[in-house]
Amino acid sequence: MSTDLRYQIYSDNSESTVSLAEALAKNLRGGEVIEMIGDLGAGKTTFVSGLARALGYAGPVTSPTFSLLNVYKTAFLINHFDLYRLEDIGEVKHEIDEAISQPGAITIIEWAKQIEYIDDLIKIQLQSQPDENKRKITISAPSKYSYITEGLA
C-alpha cells in the first residue's frame, strides 16, 4: 500500500480517543477497510466503540478476541474482526473477504498481520506513551481516502 495520507494526534484519555473516532466516523462513506494497530490495552476497542456509536450503534462494543467477529448494524454494517489468537487466518480469510465485498460495509480488523494481501487499507495505530493515559494516534491511508481526516482537530 502506498501511503499518501498521514494524520497524527495525541489523545490524553479515552474520552478524547472516542471523540476522534466519532469525528472520523462522520467522514466514512462505506466500503472502507480499517486496520487497527496497537498493543493490548492501547485503546483499539475504545476507538471502535466511538466509531460505532457515532454511526448509530447503541449496544455494547467489545473486542471479538474469542468470537473473531462482531457485527454492528449502524448506518453502515460494521464487521469488526480480531485476529489476535490466530497464527494463520486460514478459513477466516473467506469471512474477511466476504465482509470486504459487502457493498457499503465497513470492515475493521485488529491484529491484522495476516491481511497484507488487502490493498487500500486505512491504518489506525494507537501507541501508548510514557504517561499511561496518553496515546499517539496515527492514521495512514492511500490518497483516495483523503476525506477521512477532513474536519479532524
Buried (B, 14 or more C-beta within 10 A) or exposed (E): BEEEBEBEBEBEEBEBBBBBBBBBBEBBEBBBBBBBBBEEEBBBBBBBBBBBBBBEBEEEBBBBBEEBBBEBEBBBBBBBBBBBEBEEBEEBEEBBEEBBEBEEBBBBBBBBEBBEEBEEBBBBBBBBEEEEEBBBBBBBBBEEBEEBBEEBE
